[in-house]
Amino acid sequence: MKYPALLFTALLLGAATGCQDDFTDLTPQGTITYANFWKTDADAIAASNALYAYMNNDDMFGRGFFWLINASDDMVTGRVRATAANVRNFTATGDEGDTNKMYGYSYRVIRRANEVLKNVPAMSIDEKLKNRVLGEAYFMRAFSYFHIATRYGDQRAGVPLVTVDNMDQNSFPRPASVVANYELMEQDLKKAAELLPLVTAYSGAELGHAHKDAALAYLAKTYVFWAQYDKSKWALAEQAAEAVTKSGSGRALINTGKPREDFHSVFTIQNNWSSEYIWSVVSGKQDGSILPGVLLENKGWGKYNGWGYFQPTLDLYESFEMGDPRREATILSFGDEFTYLGQKQKYSSTNSLTGFQFSKYMEPYTYPATEHLNANGDKPTTDLNVPLMRYAEVLLLQAEAQIMQGKSGDQALNLVRRRAGLPPLTGATLADLKRERRSELAGEFADRHADLVRWGDAQAAYAKPQRGREYADKSNPASTYKVVEVWPARTFNPTVHHVWPIPPVDLNNSKIAQNQGW
């Protein structure tokens, strides 16, 4: 699916920035009017397409949410950028340009989903299409709430609930607890799972639309986060994760018995629609997620405009088990051989603060630049879909839920380990699960920072400085190095920093209070 350039549809379904009057401004643009829009199959499809317009936005799943993930101990900000440093050091105000758009943009998607849920039920259109479009709206509303509720809401206050029933109000108070958000997400994702087809029913331009497995997978993850406040949700998380396996779509890890090739092959253009990718940013040379280019060596060794942000730490590099091939597939280290724009070279960097680079998304750069890269280096998109939810994560969510209930999580956990060629574990502990999750999902939108926060590990992890390797000759792949501190220890207050500050513009628009302590 190519994200649509249906400007009239996007404007028709609302393009406001907050929860004030402009949030409900549906004044039509052009010749299409609100009154005559909700009539045909094509109208329903256009409305569903508009739900995905922000998926490939640079300030969403390009690098927007990644600035928050960048707070983790897995990476550091690779270039001097004061606003990013404020976020990473937990001194942000919420007004930083890097992170002040995701909250409002998410509510735009929620508004569009509500318009679909309000208008599509009464349309005289194909019933199968109607169910699918409604399922997509339920999914995208829950998906949007997941990304803001888990980051901006807690037991003291959730984020405003905007639904069909109240979307035309002028104010939207915060619910007393984020649990109210989880309850809505649960309802939405269950409805989405009932209404949506399996991904195997899609082809061509339909690929990239929400499907049953995506709803079930995010239901499992919703329960995992909800379990911080209600331990009974662990059992439901286990059930939802198992439902993905049993959905009939043929979910499976890519595993041909060649560990050094299999994990690497997950992140390839050929496998954009593999059995492993459950939900991703559909990408192409002209649009999609810019994350691959954001992670690439600054200036791309003089051949392409990489941006040089989000560099792996030595701490992440050393956290992998001995012989785990995922380390080499995840991180480039000095002297590692790789193919870049059609030519073999050994990794070195005059720019990396840590002496490393994430390599998960490097496959588009192995070909000549004209094949899979945007010619505009200021918009470094590629043909590689960027995963947001993989089947491997579903298995790890299942294993975690089982371990937290006092059950064995070995079976699901060892499926992930087996693909990596690692020996199976017996009686796997939560510590084993945490390590496996870090090794499998490093550098992904799975969000290491959010994991550390929900596990209660962030304060201790961030009290340690992050380390890297300083090479004597940064242009020499065989250079010697010394271990250095690349980011000082940080003060993480778990009563404040477990959530992020809501952008002030959105506070003003919706007339709500800021998160306590920020």
C-alpha positions as CSV (number, residue, x, y, z in Angstrom):
1,M,0.0,0.0,0.0
2,K,1.2,3.4,-0.9
3,Y,0.1,6.0,1.7
4,P,-2.5,8.1,-0.1
5,A,-2.1,11.6,-1.3
6,L,-5.8,12.2,-0.7
7,L,-5.6,15.7,0.6
8,F,-9.3,16.4,0.4
9,T,-10.1,13.2,2.4
10,A,-7.5,14.1,5.1
11,L,-9.0,17.6,5.4
12,L,-12.5,16.3,5.4
13,L,-11.8,13.9,8.2
14,G,-10.1,16.6,10.3
15,A,-6.6,17.9,10.5
16,A,-6.4,19.7,13.8
17,T,-3.5,19.8,16.2
18,G,-5.3,19.5,19.5
19,C,-8.6,18.9,21.3
20,Q,-10.0,22.4,20.9
21,D,-12.5,23.9,18.4
22,D,-10.0,23.4,15.5
23,F,-9.9,19.7,16.4
24,T,-13.5,19.4,15.3
25,D,-13.2,21.7,12.3
26,L,-14.5,19.6,9.4
27,T,-15.0,22.4,6.8
28,P,-14.6,20.7,3.4
29,Q,-11.9,21.8,1.0
30,G,-12.6,21.9,-2.7
31,T,-15.7,20.5,-4.4
32,I,-16.3,17.5,-2.1
33,T,-18.5,18.3,0.9
34,Y,-19.0,16.4,4.1
35,A,-22.7,15.9,3.3
36,N,-22.2,14.1,0.1
37,F,-19.0,12.2,0.9
38,W,-20.2,9.2,2.9
39,K,-22.0,7.5,0.0
40,T,-20.0,4.9,-2.0
41,D,-17.5,2.1,-1.6
42,A,-14.8,4.5,-2.9
43,D,-15.6,7.0,-0.2
44,A,-15.3,4.3,2.5
45,I,-11.9,3.2,1.0
46,A,-10.7,6.8,0.8
47,A,-11.6,7.3,4.5
48,S,-9.8,4.1,5.5
49,N,-6.7,5.1,3.5
50,A,-6.6,8.5,5.3
51,L,-6.2,6.6,8.6
52,Y,-2.7,5.7,7.6
53,A,-1.5,9.1,6.4
54,Y,0.7,9.8,9.4
55,M,2.3,6.4,9.5
56,N,5.2,7.5,7.4
57,N,5.4,11.0,8.8
58,D,9.0,11.9,9.8
59,D,7.7,13.1,13.2
60,M,5.9,9.9,13.9
61,F,7.5,6.7,12.8
62,G,10.4,8.3,10.9
63,R,12.2,9.5,13.9
64,G,9.6,11.2,16.1
65,F,8.8,8.4,18.5
66,F,12.4,7.2,18.2
67,W,13.6,10.3,20.1
68,L,11.9,8.8,23.1
69,I,13.3,5.3,22.5
70,N,16.7,7.1,22.3
71,A,16.5,7.7,26.0
72,S,17.4,4.1,26.6
73,D,20.8,2.6,27.5
74,D,20.9,0.9,24.0
75,M,21.9,4.1,22.2
76,V,23.0,7.7,22.3
77,T,22.3,10.8,20.3
78,G,25.0,10.7,17.6
79,R,25.2,14.4,16.9
80,V,25.0,17.5,18.9
81,R,21.3,18.4,19.3
82,A,20.2,20.3,22.3
83,T,16.6,19.4,22.1
84,A,17.3,15.7,21.8
85,A,19.7,15.9,24.7
86,N,16.9,17.5,26.8
87,V,14.7,14.5,26.1
88,R,17.4,12.0,26.8
89,N,18.5,13.7,30.0
90,F,14.9,14.0,31.3
91,T,15.0,17.8,31.3
92,A,12.5,18.3,28.5
93,T,9.6,20.7,28.6
94,G,7.5,18.9,26.0
95,D,8.0,21.9,23.6
96,E,11.0,20.4,21.9
97,G,10.6,20.3,18.1
98,D,11.8,16.7,18.0
99,T,9.0,15.4,20.2
100,N,6.1,17.9,20.3
101,K,4.1,16.6,17.3
102,M,3.4,12.9,18.0
103,Y,0.8,13.6,20.6
104,G,-1.3,15.9,18.4
105,Y,-0.8,13.9,15.3
106,S,-2.1,10.8,17.1
107,Y,-5.2,12.7,18.0
108,R,-5.7,13.6,14.3
109,V,-5.7,9.9,13.5
110,I,-8.1,9.3,16.4
111,R,-10.4,11.9,14.9
112,R,-10.3,10.3,11.5
113,A,-11.1,6.9,13.1
114,N,-14.1,8.4,14.9
115,E,-15.4,9.9,11.7
116,V,-15.3,6.5,10.1
117,L,-17.0,4.8,13.1
118,K,-19.7,7.5,13.0
119,N,-20.5,7.5,9.3
120,V,-19.7,4.1,7.8
121,P,-22.3,2.0,9.7
122,A,-25.2,3.8,7.9
123,M,-23.6,3.6,4.4
124,S,-25.2,1.3,1.8
125,I,-22.0,-0.4,0.7
126,D,-20.6,-3.9,0.4
127,E,-21.0,-5.5,3.8
128,K,-17.5,-7.1,3.7
129,L,-15.9,-3.8,2.9
130,K,-17.9,-2.1,5.6
131,N,-16.7,-4.5,8.2
132,R,-13.1,-4.2,7.1
133,V,-13.2,-0.4,7.1
134,L,-14.8,-0.3,10.5
135,G,-12.2,-2.8,11.8
136,E,-9.4,-0.6,10.4
137,A,-10.8,2.4,12.3
138,Y,-11.1,0.5,15.6
139,F,-7.5,-0.7,15.1
140,M,-6.0,2.7,14.2
141,R,-7.8,4.4,17.1
142,A,-6.4,1.8,19.6
143,F,-3.0,1.9,17.9
144,S,-2.8,5.7,18.3
145,Y,-3.9,5.5,21.9
146,F,-1.3,2.9,22.6
147,H,1.5,5.1,21.6
148,I,0.3,8.1,23.6
149,A,-1.3,6.5,26.6
150,T,1.7,4.3,27.4
151,R,4.0,7.3,27.2
152,Y,1.9,10.2,28.7
153,G,-0.5,8.4,31.0
154,D,-0.2,6.7,34.4
155,Q,-2.2,5.8,37.5
156,R,-2.7,9.5,38.3
157,A,-4.2,10.5,34.9
158,G,-4.8,9.1,31.5
159,V,-4.8,11.0,28.2
160,P,-8.1,12.5,27.0
161,L,-10.7,10.0,25.6
162,V,-12.1,11.2,22.3
163,T,-14.8,8.9,20.9
164,V,-17.7,9.2,18.5
165,D,-19.9,10.2,21.4
166,N,-18.0,13.2,22.6
167,M,-15.8,14.2,19.6
168,D,-17.7,17.4,19.0
169,Q,-17.1,18.8,22.4
170,N,-14.8,21.7,23.0
171,S,-12.9,20.2,25.9
172,F,-11.7,16.8,26.8
173,P,-10.6,16.2,30.4
174,R,-8.1,13.6,31.4
175,P,-9.5,10.4,32.8
176,A,-8.6,9.6,36.4
177,S,-6.2,6.8,35.3
178,V,-4.6,5.5,32.2
179,V,-6.6,2.3,32.9
180,A,-9.5,4.1,31.2
181,N,-7.4,4.3,28.0
182,Y,-6.5,0.6,28.3
183,E,-10.2,-0.3,28.6
184,L,-11.0,1.6,25.4
185,M,-8.0,0.1,23.6
186,E,-9.1,-3.4,24.7
187,Q,-12.6,-2.8,23.4
188,D,-11.3,-1.4,20.1
189,L,-8.8,-4.1,19.5
190,K,-11.3,-6.9,20.2
191,K,-13.7,-5.3,17.8
192,A,-11.0,-4.9,15.2
193,A,-10.0,-8.6,15.6
194,E,-13.6,-9.6,15.0
195,L,-14.1,-7.4,11.9
196,L,-10.8,-7.5,10.1
197,P,-9.7,-10.3,7.7
198,L,-6.4,-12.1,7.9
199,V,-3.5,-10.5,6.1
200,T,-3.6,-13.5,3.7
201,A,-6.9,-12.0,2.3
202,Y,-5.0,-8.9,1.1
203,S,-3.0,-8.4,-2.0
204,G,-1.4,-5.6,-4.0
205,A,-2.4,-2.1,-2.8
206,E,-4.4,-3.7,0.1
207,L,-1.2,-4.8,1.8
208,G,-0.4,-2.4,4.6
209,H,-4.0,-2.1,5.8
210,A,-4.8,-3.3,9.3
211,H,-5.6,-7.0,9.7
212,K,-6.6,-9.5,12.4
213,D,-3.1,-10.4,13.5
214,A,-2.1,-6.8,14.0
215,A,-5.2,-6.3,16.3
216,L,-4.4,-9.4,18.3
217,A,-0.7,-8.6,18.6
218,Y,-1.4,-5.0,19.9
219,L,-4.0,-6.4,22.2
220,A,-1.4,-8.6,23.8
221,K,1.0,-5.7,24.2
222,T,-1.8,-3.6,25.6
223,Y,-2.4,-6.2,28.3
224,V,1.4,-6.4,29.1
225,F,1.5,-2.6,29.8
226,W,-1.9,-2.8,31.6
227,A,-0.5,-5.5,33.9
228,Q,1.6,-2.8,35.7
229,Y,-1.7,-1.8,37.3
230,D,-3.6,-5.1,37.2
231,K,-1.8,-8.4,37.3
232,S,-4.8,-10.3,36.1
233,K,-4.0,-8.9,32.6
234,W,-1.0,-11.2,32.3
235,A,-3.3,-14.2,31.6
236,L,-5.1,-12.1,28.9
237,A,-1.8,-11.1,27.3
238,E,-0.9,-14.8,27.1
239,Q,-4.2,-15.6,25.4
240,A,-4.0,-12.7,22.9
241,A,-0.4,-13.7,21.9
242,E,-1.4,-17.3,21.4
243,A,-4.3,-16.2,19.3
244,V,-1.8,-14.7,16.8
245,T,-0.1,-18.0,16.4
246,K,-3.5,-19.8,16.0
247,S,-5.1,-17.2,13.8
248,G,-4.7,-19.2,10.6
249,S,-2.4,-16.7,8.9
250,G,0.7,-19.0,9.2
251,R,2.7,-16.8,11.4
252,A,6.3,-18.1,11.8
253,L,9.8,-16.9,12.4
254,I,12.1,-17.0,9.3
255,N,14.2,-20.0,10.2
256,T,16.0,-22.1,7.6
257,G,18.5,-23.4,10.1
258,K,21.1,-20.9,9.1
259,P,21.3,-18.5,12.2
260,R,23.8,-16.1,10.7
261,E,21.6,-15.6,7.6
262,D,18.1,-16.0,9.0
263,F,17.9,-13.1,11.4
264,H,19.6,-10.8,9.0
265,S,17.2,-11.7,6.3
266,V,14.2,-10.6,8.4
267,F,15.2,-7.0,7.6
268,T,15.3,-7.2,3.8
269,I,13.1,-5.8,1.1
270,Q,12.3,-9.3,-0.1
271,N,10.7,-10.0,3.3
272,N,8.7,-6.8,3.5
273,W,5.5,-9.0,3.7
274,S,7.0,-12.0,5.4
275,S,5.3,-14.2,8.0
276,E,7.3,-12.3,10.6
277,Y,6.3,-8.7,9.9
278,I,2.9,-8.2,11.6
279,W,2.7,-4.4,11.4
280,S,5.2,-2.0,9.8
281,V,5.6,1.3,8.1
282,V,5.0,0.7,4.4
283,S,8.0,2.4,2.8
284,G,9.3,3.2,-0.7
285,K,11.9,5.3,-2.4
286,Q,9.7,8.4,-2.3
287,D,7.9,7.9,0.9
288,G,7.9,5.8,4.1
289,S,10.0,5.8,7.2
290,I,13.2,7.8,7.1
291,L,14.6,5.7,10.0
292,P,17.2,3.8,7.8
293,G,18.7,7.0,6.7
294,V,18.6,8.5,10.2
295,L,20.7,5.6,11.5
296,L,23.1,5.7,8.6
297,E,26.6,7.1,9.0
298,N,26.5,10.9,9.0
299,K,27.1,11.9,5.3
300,G,27.2,8.2,4.4
301,W,31.0,8.0,3.8
302,G,30.6,10.8,1.2
303,K,28.2,8.8,-1.0
304,Y,24.8,9.3,0.5
305,N,23.3,11.8,3.0
306,G,23.0,9.6,6.1
307,W,22.0,11.6,9.2
308,G,24.1,9.8,11.9
309,Y,21.7,9.7,14.8
310,F,20.9,7.0,17.3
311,Q,24.2,5.1,17.7
312,P,24.5,1.8,19.6
313,T,26.3,1.8,22.9
314,L,29.1,-0.5,23.9
315,D,26.8,-1.6,26.7
316,L,24.3,-3.0,24.2
317,Y,27.1,-4.6,22.1
318,E,28.4,-6.4,25.2
319,S,25.0,-7.5,26.3
320,F,24.6,-10.2,23.6
321,E,25.5,-13.8,24.5
322,M,28.8,-15.1,23.2
323,G,28.2,-16.4,19.7
324,D,24.8,-14.7,19.2
325,P,24.7,-13.9,15.5
326,R,22.1,-11.2,16.1
327,R,24.8,-8.9,17.4
328,E,26.5,-8.7,14.0
329,A,23.1,-8.4,12.2
330,T,22.2,-5.5,14.5
331,I,25.4,-3.6,15.0
332,L,28.3,-2.6,12.7
333,S,31.7,-2.6,14.6
334,F,35.0,-1.3,13.3
335,G,36.5,-3.8,10.9
336,D,33.2,-5.5,10.0
337,E,32.9,-6.1,6.3
338,F,29.6,-5.0,4.6
339,T,28.4,-4.0,1.2
340,Y,27.6,-0.4,0.6
341,L,26.1,0.9,-2.6
342,G,27.3,-2.1,-4.4
343,Q,30.9,-2.2,-3.1
344,K,32.5,-4.2,-0.3
345,Q,34.1,-2.2,2.5
346,K,35.0,-2.5,6.1
347,Y,33.3,-0.4,8.7
348,S,34.9,2.6,10.2
349,S,33.5,6.0,11.2
350,T,34.8,9.4,11.7
351,N,31.5,10.5,13.1
352,S,30.2,7.8,15.5
353,L,30.5,8.7,19.1
354,T,30.4,5.1,20.2
355,G,32.3,3.4,17.4
356,F,29.2,1.6,16.3
357,Q,26.3,1.9,13.9
358,F,22.9,0.1,13.8
359,S,22.9,-2.2,10.8
360,K,19.4,-3.8,10.9
361,Y,18.1,-1.5,8.1
362,M,21.2,-1.4,5.9
363,E,20.0,-3.8,3.2
364,P,18.7,-1.1,0.8
365,Y,22.2,0.4,0.9
366,T,23.9,-2.8,-0.3
367,Y,22.6,-2.0,-3.9
368,P,23.6,0.9,-6.2
369,A,22.0,4.1,-4.9
370,T,19.5,4.3,-7.8
371,E,17.8,1.0,-7.0
372,H,16.2,1.4,-3.5
373,L,17.1,4.8,-2.2
374,N,15.4,8.2,-2.4
375,A,17.6,10.4,-4.5
376,N,16.7,13.2,-2.1
377,G,19.1,12.7,0.8
378,D,17.1,15.2,2.8
379,K,14.3,12.6,2.8
380,P,16.3,9.4,3.1
381,T,13.5,6.9,2.6
382,T,14.1,3.4,1.1
383,D,12.1,0.4,-0.2
384,L,12.5,-1.4,3.1
385,N,9.4,-1.6,5.3
386,V,10.3,-0.6,8.9
387,P,8.8,-3.1,11.4
388,L,6.7,-1.9,14.3
389,M,5.5,-5.3,15.5
390,R,7.2,-8.6,14.6
391,Y,6.1,-12.1,15.4
392,A,9.3,-12.6,17.4
393,E,8.0,-9.8,19.8
394,V,4.6,-11.6,20.1
395,L,6.4,-14.7,21.2
396,L,8.4,-12.8,23.7
397,L,5.2,-11.1,25.0
398,Q,3.7,-14.5,25.4
399,A,6.8,-15.8,27.2
400,E,6.8,-12.8,29.6
401,A,3.1,-13.2,30.4
402,Q,3.7,-16.9,31.2
403,I,6.7,-16.2,33.4
404,M,4.8,-13.5,35.2
405,Q,2.1,-16.0,36.0
406,G,4.5,-18.5,37.4
407,K,4.3,-20.7,34.3
408,S,7.0,-21.8,32.0
409,G,7.7,-19.4,29.1
410,D,10.4,-21.7,27.7
411,Q,8.6,-22.8,24.5
412,A,7.9,-19.4,23.1
413,L,11.2,-18.0,24.3
414,N,13.2,-20.9,22.8
415,L,11.6,-20.4,19.4
416,V,13.3,-17.0,19.3
417,R,16.6,-18.4,20.6
418,R,16.5,-21.4,18.2
419,R,16.3,-19.1,15.2
420,A,19.5,-17.4,16.6
421,G,21.2,-20.8,16.9
422,L,21.4,-20.5,20.7
423,P,20.9,-23.4,23.1
424,P,17.4,-23.7,24.7
425,L,16.7,-22.5,28.2
426,T,15.0,-24.5,30.9
427,G,13.1,-22.7,33.5
428,A,13.7,-19.3,31.9
429,T,13.4,-16.4,34.3
430,L,12.3,-12.8,33.9
431,A,16.0,-11.9,33.7
432,D,16.4,-14.3,30.7
433,L,13.3,-12.8,29.1
434,K,14.7,-9.2,29.5
435,R,18.0,-10.2,27.9
436,E,16.3,-12.0,25.0
437,R,14.0,-9.0,24.4
438,R,17.0,-6.7,24.3
439,S,19.0,-8.9,21.9
440,E,16.1,-9.6,19.5
441,L,14.5,-6.1,19.4
442,A,17.5,-3.7,19.7
443,G,17.2,-0.6,17.5
444,E,13.5,-1.2,16.8
445,F,10.2,0.6,17.7
446,A,9.6,-2.1,20.3
447,D,11.0,0.6,22.7
448,R,13.7,-0.5,25.1
449,H,13.1,2.7,27.2
450,A,9.5,1.8,27.7
451,D,10.5,-1.8,28.7
452,L,13.0,-0.5,31.3
453,V,10.3,1.9,32.7
454,R,7.6,-0.8,33.1
455,W,10.0,-3.3,34.6
456,G,11.2,-0.7,37.1
457,D,14.8,-1.0,35.8
458,A,15.2,2.5,34.3
459,Q,16.5,4.3,37.4
460,A,19.4,1.8,37.9
461,A,20.2,1.5,34.2
462,Y,20.4,5.3,33.7
463,A,22.5,5.8,36.8
464,K,25.4,4.3,34.8
465,P,27.1,6.3,32.1
466,Q,26.9,4.9,28.6
467,R,30.2,3.8,27.0
468,G,31.7,3.5,23.6
469,R,35.0,2.9,21.8
470,E,37.2,5.8,20.9
471,Y,39.5,4.8,18.0
472,A,43.0,6.2,17.6
473,D,42.4,6.5,13.8
474,K,38.7,6.8,13.1
475,S,39.2,6.2,9.4
476,N,41.1,3.0,9.9
477,P,38.9,-0.1,10.3
478,A,41.8,-1.9,12.0
479,S,42.6,0.9,14.4
480,T,43.1,0.4,18.1
481,Y,40.7,1.9,20.6
482,K,40.1,2.7,24.2
483,V,36.8,2.5,26.1
484,V,35.4,5.9,26.9
485,E,32.3,7.4,28.5
486,V,30.1,8.8,25.7
487,W,27.1,9.9,27.7
488,P,27.2,10.7,31.5
489,A,25.0,9.1,34.0
490,R,21.5,10.5,34.2
491,T,19.0,11.1,37.0
492,F,15.8,9.2,36.4
493,N,13.1,9.8,38.9
494,P,10.6,6.9,38.6
495,T,7.8,9.0,40.1
496,V,8.2,11.7,37.4
497,H,10.1,10.4,34.4
498,H,8.0,7.2,33.9
499,V,5.9,9.4,31.6
500,W,6.8,12.2,29.2
501,P,5.7,15.8,29.4
502,I,2.7,16.5,27.2
503,P,3.5,19.2,24.6
504,P,2.4,22.6,26.0
505,V,0.5,23.5,22.8
506,D,-1.7,20.4,23.4
507,L,-2.2,21.3,27.0
508,N,-3.4,24.7,25.9
509,N,-5.7,23.4,23.2
510,S,-7.3,20.8,25.4
511,K,-7.2,22.7,28.7
512,I,-5.7,19.9,30.7
513,A,-2.9,19.7,33.3
514,Q,0.6,18.7,32.7
515,N,2.0,15.4,34.0
516,Q,3.1,15.8,37.6
517,G,6.7,16.8,38.1
518,W,7.4,18.1,34.6
